[in-house]
Amino acid sequence: MQIHFMKKNILSLVFTLWFGIVAYSQEAITSINLDLIQNEINGGKPLPAEEKFYFRGAIPQDVEMVKLYIYQSKKSPKAGDSYFWKAPFGYKELSFQILVDNPLRSTEEFNLEFGFYKKAGEKELEELRRLIQTNLATYLNTISSVRRGGIKFEDSDEQILSNMDQIVQSGAYYFELPDGKPFPGFSDITRKKLEQRKRLKLGKAKFNIIKKSENENERAVYAQQYLQELETIVFAELDQFLSPNMLVRVDQIQFQNYRSEKTPNSIPINFGFGAISLSQDLSSQEFVYSPYLGFSFPLGNRTFTRFMSNLSISTGVFISGSMENSLGEAIRGPVLDRPVFVGLGYNFFRFIRLNAGGTYLTTNKLDGSKADRIQPYVGLSAEINLWLGFGNKK
């Protein structure tokens, strides 16, 4: 009878799991509005917390990309997240939509930066190219010197590559590729050209110079020839980045210390079916079965720490009042004359929880005495959240 009852309860839990997954998969994603005219987000209300959401808003017709950068106010901007929206090819859109798929923490303050981009003109790109090339050439000439042993740079190869990357990124700060990707850095071709200077012998410079005036210093001319070759390679890689389809920022809106909403607190409630071991040793096994009801206390926030949030400390009570051992002795406990349990649980599929731990129970002996002890148990339960307070349920 008890085994049949257990199968019936497990079947009920499976149906609960199925309907829970269907309901969860159909959950809609929240959308909030960015009002460019009023310079306002979400009507002044807090940002959604612990869930994905969309930013939506109207834009001028010539805007082809919207980029969002968001980070916690108390943290470095480098710890933030970047998102962008790009108009479909060949279409002029009057609205944008950005999915923020990294949920925000509840009751935190965030800085948000929205950038609006349109296609850059030929003159803008040419001026950008000229300025960056000038800065790169000036930097290379500044750190280089000609000595008897060869061409010397004040910075290491890694520093040179890093500094040149920074020059490009700083110069193109207001420009973006259509896919939103940053400058990828200089390639191994540039790296190998930098390494080549270590093998140059300026003592043989007079045999490597095709044209020079009588007054020109042979070493200086040879070094200048190497620098020109290096610049040619560097400029070619820069041109690959400065695509004719590049976009330029035409406007930017910032929001400082914008707060996320406070999510309502909840307590997970478990209703399931468990087995309590009554055995004192491994030589003989005896179990009693009962539905149970309990609470769980997750060890982490599900949105940010998936594994730890699936783990929880559970406590509750077995609710059957007819449990007996093989001798016909009643199994009772300290709460409403029912056994209580404390255990560690783990969630599967978010709705089903496997629990294991210890049960404090009392055995009413046939001679009228009582024996209290702690016995192990295992259980399988369905979990629902009991919401505390008011607000949107997550």
C-alpha positions as CSV (number, residue, x, y, z in Angstrom):
1,M,0.0,0.0,0.0
2,Q,2.8,2.4,1.0
3,I,4.7,1.7,-2.3
4,H,1.6,2.3,-4.3
5,F,1.0,5.6,-2.5
6,M,4.7,6.5,-3.2
7,K,4.3,5.9,-6.9
8,K,1.1,7.9,-7.0
9,N,2.9,10.9,-5.4
10,I,5.9,10.7,-7.7
11,L,3.6,10.7,-10.7
12,S,1.9,13.8,-9.3
13,L,5.3,15.5,-9.0
14,V,6.2,14.7,-12.6
15,F,3.0,16.5,-13.8
16,T,3.8,19.4,-11.6
17,L,7.2,19.6,-13.2
18,W,5.8,19.5,-16.7
19,F,3.3,22.3,-16.2
20,G,5.9,24.4,-14.4
21,I,8.3,24.1,-17.3
22,V,5.6,25.1,-19.8
23,A,4.6,28.1,-17.7
24,Y,8.2,29.2,-17.3
25,S,9.0,28.9,-21.0
26,Q,6.1,31.2,-21.9
27,E,7.1,33.9,-19.5
28,A,7.3,37.3,-21.3
29,I,10.3,39.5,-21.3
30,T,9.7,43.0,-19.8
31,S,10.2,46.0,-22.1
32,I,11.0,49.6,-20.8
33,N,11.1,52.8,-22.8
34,L,13.8,55.3,-23.3
35,D,12.3,58.7,-24.0
36,L,14.9,60.9,-25.8
37,I,12.7,64.0,-25.7
38,Q,12.0,63.8,-21.9
39,N,15.5,62.3,-21.3
40,E,13.8,59.7,-19.1
41,I,13.9,55.9,-18.6
42,N,10.9,53.8,-17.8
43,G,8.8,56.8,-16.8
44,G,11.2,57.5,-13.9
45,K,10.6,54.1,-12.4
46,P,13.4,51.7,-11.3
47,L,15.0,49.3,-13.8
48,P,13.9,45.7,-13.7
49,A,16.1,43.5,-11.5
50,E,17.0,39.8,-11.7
51,E,15.5,39.3,-15.1
52,K,16.3,40.0,-18.8
53,F,14.6,43.0,-20.3
54,Y,14.4,45.2,-23.4
55,F,15.3,48.8,-23.8
56,R,13.0,50.3,-26.5
57,G,12.7,53.8,-27.9
58,A,12.2,56.1,-30.9
59,I,15.2,57.3,-32.9
60,P,15.8,59.7,-35.8
61,Q,15.7,58.1,-39.2
62,D,19.5,58.4,-40.0
63,V,20.5,56.5,-36.8
64,E,21.8,53.1,-37.7
65,M,23.1,51.8,-34.4
66,V,22.4,52.3,-30.7
67,K,25.0,51.2,-28.2
68,L,24.4,50.8,-24.4
69,Y,27.0,50.5,-21.7
70,I,25.8,49.7,-18.2
71,Y,27.7,49.1,-15.0
72,Q,27.2,49.4,-11.2
73,S,27.9,52.9,-10.0
74,K,30.2,51.6,-7.2
75,K,32.3,49.5,-9.5
76,S,34.8,50.3,-12.3
77,P,33.3,50.8,-15.8
78,K,35.5,47.9,-16.9
79,A,33.2,45.6,-15.0
80,G,30.2,46.6,-17.0
81,D,28.3,45.1,-20.0
82,S,28.0,46.5,-23.5
83,Y,25.0,45.9,-25.8
84,F,24.1,47.3,-29.2
85,W,21.3,47.4,-31.7
86,K,21.9,47.7,-35.5
87,A,19.3,48.6,-38.0
88,P,18.7,45.7,-40.6
89,F,20.6,46.2,-43.8
90,G,18.8,48.4,-46.3
91,Y,16.1,49.5,-43.8
92,K,15.5,52.9,-42.1
93,E,14.2,52.3,-38.7
94,L,12.4,54.8,-36.4
95,S,12.8,52.7,-33.2
96,F,15.4,50.5,-31.6
97,Q,15.3,47.5,-29.3
98,I,18.2,46.3,-27.1
99,L,18.0,43.1,-25.0
100,V,19.8,43.4,-21.6
101,D,20.5,39.7,-21.1
102,N,22.7,40.0,-18.0
103,P,20.2,40.7,-15.2
104,L,20.8,43.5,-12.8
105,R,21.0,43.0,-9.1
106,S,18.2,44.2,-6.9
107,T,18.3,47.7,-5.2
108,E,21.6,48.6,-6.8
109,E,22.6,51.9,-8.5
110,F,23.8,51.8,-12.1
111,N,25.4,54.1,-14.7
112,L,24.0,53.9,-18.2
113,E,25.5,55.4,-21.4
114,F,23.5,55.3,-24.6
115,G,25.4,56.2,-27.8
116,F,23.6,56.9,-31.1
117,Y,25.5,56.4,-34.4
118,K,25.0,57.2,-38.1
119,K,27.1,56.4,-41.1
120,A,30.3,58.3,-41.2
121,G,31.1,60.6,-44.2
122,E,34.1,60.2,-46.4
123,K,35.7,63.4,-45.1
124,E,35.2,62.3,-41.5
125,L,36.9,59.0,-42.2
126,E,39.7,60.6,-44.1
127,E,40.3,63.1,-41.2
128,L,40.2,60.3,-38.7
129,R,42.7,58.3,-40.7
130,R,45.1,61.3,-41.0
131,L,45.0,62.1,-37.3
132,I,45.6,58.5,-36.2
133,Q,48.4,58.0,-38.7
134,T,50.1,61.2,-37.5
135,N,49.9,60.1,-33.9
136,L,51.2,56.6,-34.7
137,A,54.1,58.1,-36.7
138,T,54.9,60.6,-34.0
139,Y,55.0,57.9,-31.3
140,L,57.3,55.6,-33.3
141,N,59.7,58.4,-34.1
142,T,59.7,59.6,-30.5
143,I,60.7,56.3,-29.0
144,S,63.3,55.3,-31.7
145,S,67.0,56.2,-31.8
146,V,69.9,55.2,-34.0
147,R,73.0,53.8,-32.3
148,R,76.1,52.1,-33.5
149,G,74.7,48.7,-32.7
150,G,71.4,49.3,-34.4
151,I,67.9,50.8,-34.1
152,K,66.8,51.1,-30.5
153,F,63.2,51.6,-29.1
154,E,62.7,53.0,-25.6
155,D,59.7,50.7,-25.2
156,S,59.5,46.9,-25.4
157,D,57.7,45.3,-28.4
158,E,54.7,44.5,-26.1
159,Q,54.6,48.1,-24.9
160,I,54.8,49.4,-28.4
161,L,51.9,47.2,-29.6
162,S,49.8,48.1,-26.6
163,N,50.5,51.8,-26.9
164,M,49.7,51.8,-30.6
165,D,46.4,49.9,-29.9
166,Q,45.6,52.6,-27.4
167,I,46.3,55.3,-29.9
168,V,43.9,53.8,-32.4
169,Q,41.2,53.2,-29.8
170,S,41.5,56.7,-28.4
171,G,41.5,58.3,-31.9
172,A,38.5,56.3,-33.0
173,Y,36.6,56.7,-29.7
174,Y,33.5,58.2,-31.4
175,F,33.5,55.7,-34.3
176,E,32.2,52.1,-34.4
177,L,32.1,49.3,-36.9
178,P,28.6,48.2,-37.9
179,D,29.0,45.0,-35.9
180,G,30.0,46.9,-32.8
181,K,33.4,45.1,-32.5
182,P,36.4,47.1,-31.3
183,F,39.8,47.4,-33.0
184,P,41.3,43.9,-32.9
185,G,44.9,45.1,-32.3
186,F,47.9,44.8,-34.6
187,S,48.7,41.4,-36.1
188,D,51.8,39.2,-36.0
189,I,53.0,41.0,-39.2
190,T,53.6,44.1,-37.2
191,R,55.1,42.1,-34.4
192,K,57.6,40.4,-36.7
193,K,58.5,43.8,-38.3
194,L,59.3,45.1,-34.8
195,E,61.5,42.1,-34.1
196,Q,63.3,42.6,-37.4
197,R,65.2,45.6,-36.1
198,K,67.1,43.5,-33.7
199,R,68.7,41.7,-36.6
200,L,69.6,44.8,-38.6
201,K,73.3,45.7,-38.9
202,L,73.7,49.4,-39.4
203,G,77.4,48.9,-40.1
204,K,76.4,47.5,-43.4
205,A,74.0,50.4,-44.1
206,K,76.0,51.8,-47.1
207,F,75.3,48.5,-48.9
208,N,71.5,48.7,-48.3
209,I,70.8,52.3,-49.3
210,I,69.7,52.7,-52.9
211,K,69.5,56.5,-52.9
212,K,71.1,59.1,-50.6
213,S,72.7,62.5,-50.9
214,E,76.3,63.0,-50.0
215,N,75.4,64.8,-46.8
216,E,73.0,62.2,-45.4
217,N,74.2,60.0,-42.5
218,E,74.2,56.4,-43.7
219,R,72.9,55.0,-40.4
220,A,70.1,57.6,-40.1
221,V,68.9,57.0,-43.6
222,Y,68.9,53.2,-43.1
223,A,67.0,53.6,-39.9
224,Q,64.5,55.9,-41.5
225,Q,64.0,53.4,-44.3
226,Y,63.1,50.7,-41.6
227,L,60.7,53.1,-39.8
228,Q,59.0,53.9,-43.1
229,E,58.5,50.2,-43.8
230,L,57.2,49.7,-40.3
231,E,54.8,52.6,-40.7
232,T,53.5,51.2,-44.0
233,I,52.6,48.0,-42.3
234,V,51.0,49.7,-39.4
235,F,49.0,52.1,-41.6
236,A,47.8,49.2,-43.8
237,E,46.4,47.4,-40.7
238,L,44.7,50.7,-39.6
239,D,43.1,51.0,-43.0
240,Q,41.6,47.5,-42.6
241,F,39.9,48.7,-39.4
242,L,38.6,52.0,-40.8
243,S,36.0,50.5,-43.0
244,P,34.0,52.7,-45.4
245,N,30.8,51.5,-43.6
246,M,32.1,52.9,-40.3
247,L,29.6,54.7,-38.0
248,V,30.1,57.8,-36.1
249,R,28.5,58.8,-32.8
250,V,26.1,61.8,-33.2
251,D,24.6,61.9,-29.7
252,Q,25.0,60.4,-26.2
253,I,22.8,60.2,-23.2
254,Q,24.0,59.3,-19.7
255,F,22.1,58.4,-16.6
256,Q,24.0,58.3,-13.3
257,N,23.2,56.3,-10.2
258,Y,19.9,54.9,-11.6
259,R,18.4,52.4,-9.2
260,S,17.1,49.0,-10.0
261,E,13.9,47.8,-8.4
262,K,13.6,45.9,-5.2
263,T,12.5,42.3,-5.8
264,P,10.0,40.7,-3.4
265,N,11.3,38.2,-0.9
266,S,10.1,34.7,-1.0
267,I,10.4,31.4,0.9
268,P,10.5,28.2,-1.2
269,I,7.9,25.7,0.1
270,N,8.4,22.0,-0.6
271,F,5.7,19.4,-0.7
272,G,6.9,15.9,-1.4
273,F,7.2,12.3,-0.4
274,G,10.1,10.8,1.6
275,A,11.4,7.6,3.1
276,I,12.8,7.4,6.6
277,S,15.3,4.6,7.5
278,L,14.5,2.9,10.8
279,S,17.5,0.6,10.6
280,Q,20.3,0.8,13.2
281,D,22.9,-1.1,11.0
282,L,23.4,-2.1,7.4
283,S,22.5,-5.8,8.0
284,S,18.8,-5.1,8.0
285,Q,16.9,-2.3,6.3
286,E,13.5,-1.0,7.2
287,F,11.8,2.1,5.9
288,V,8.6,4.1,6.6
289,Y,7.1,6.4,4.0
290,S,5.2,9.7,4.3
291,P,4.4,12.9,2.6
292,Y,6.2,15.9,4.0
293,L,5.9,19.7,4.0
294,G,8.8,22.0,4.6
295,F,10.7,25.2,3.8
296,S,14.0,25.7,2.0
297,F,16.7,28.4,2.4
298,P,18.7,28.7,-0.8
299,L,22.5,29.1,-0.5
300,G,22.6,31.6,-3.4
301,N,20.6,33.8,-5.7
302,R,19.3,31.8,-8.7
303,T,19.9,34.6,-11.1
304,F,23.6,35.0,-10.5
305,T,24.8,31.7,-8.9
306,R,23.0,28.9,-10.6
307,F,24.7,26.0,-8.9
308,M,24.7,27.4,-5.3
309,S,21.1,28.6,-5.7
310,N,20.0,25.0,-6.5
311,L,21.5,24.0,-3.1
312,S,19.5,24.7,0.0
313,I,19.0,23.8,3.6
314,S,15.6,22.3,4.1
315,T,13.5,21.8,7.2
316,G,10.0,20.6,7.8
317,V,7.7,17.9,9.1
318,F,6.5,14.5,7.9
319,I,2.7,14.8,7.9
320,S,1.5,11.2,8.0
321,G,0.0,10.1,11.3
322,S,-0.1,6.4,10.5
323,M,3.6,5.5,10.3
324,E,4.5,2.2,12.1
325,N,7.6,0.0,12.1
326,S,7.5,-3.8,11.5
327,L,6.6,-4.4,15.1
328,G,3.5,-2.2,14.9
329,E,5.1,0.6,17.0
330,A,3.9,4.1,16.1
331,I,6.4,6.5,14.7
332,R,5.8,10.0,16.0
333,G,7.7,13.3,16.5
334,P,8.0,16.6,18.4
335,V,5.9,18.8,16.2
336,L,2.2,18.0,16.1
337,D,3.3,14.5,17.1
338,R,5.0,14.2,13.7
339,P,8.7,13.6,12.9
340,V,10.7,16.7,11.8
341,F,13.7,16.8,9.4
342,V,16.7,18.9,8.5
343,G,18.6,18.2,5.3
344,L,20.4,19.4,2.2
345,G,18.4,19.7,-1.0
346,Y,19.2,20.2,-4.6
347,N,16.9,21.5,-7.3
348,F,16.5,19.7,-10.7
349,F,14.7,21.5,-13.5
350,R,14.1,24.3,-11.0
351,F,10.8,22.7,-9.7
352,I,11.9,19.3,-8.4
353,R,14.0,19.0,-5.3
354,L,15.9,16.0,-4.0
355,N,16.4,16.1,-0.2
356,A,18.5,14.1,2.1
357,G,19.4,14.5,5.8
358,G,18.3,13.6,9.3
359,T,14.9,13.1,10.9
360,Y,14.2,13.5,14.6
361,L,11.5,11.0,15.5
362,T,10.0,9.2,18.5
363,T,9.1,5.5,18.5
364,N,6.2,4.6,20.9
365,K,7.2,1.2,22.1
366,L,4.7,-1.6,22.7
367,D,5.6,-1.6,26.5
368,G,4.5,2.1,26.7
369,S,8.0,3.6,26.7
370,K,9.3,6.1,24.1
371,A,12.6,6.1,22.2
372,D,13.9,9.3,20.6
373,R,16.5,9.2,17.9
374,I,17.8,10.7,14.7
375,Q,17.5,8.7,11.5
376,P,18.4,9.4,7.9
377,Y,15.8,10.2,5.2
378,V,15.6,10.9,1.5
379,G,12.8,12.6,-0.3
380,L,11.6,14.0,-3.6
381,S,9.5,17.1,-3.6
382,A,7.9,19.8,-5.8
383,E,8.8,23.4,-4.9
384,I,6.8,26.6,-5.0
385,N,7.7,30.1,-3.8
386,L,5.7,31.8,-1.1
387,W,6.0,35.5,-1.8
388,L,6.4,38.0,1.0
389,G,5.2,41.5,0.5
390,F,3.9,43.1,-2.7
391,G,5.4,43.7,-6.1
392,N,6.1,41.9,-9.3
393,K,6.8,38.2,-8.8
394,K,10.0,37.0,-10.5
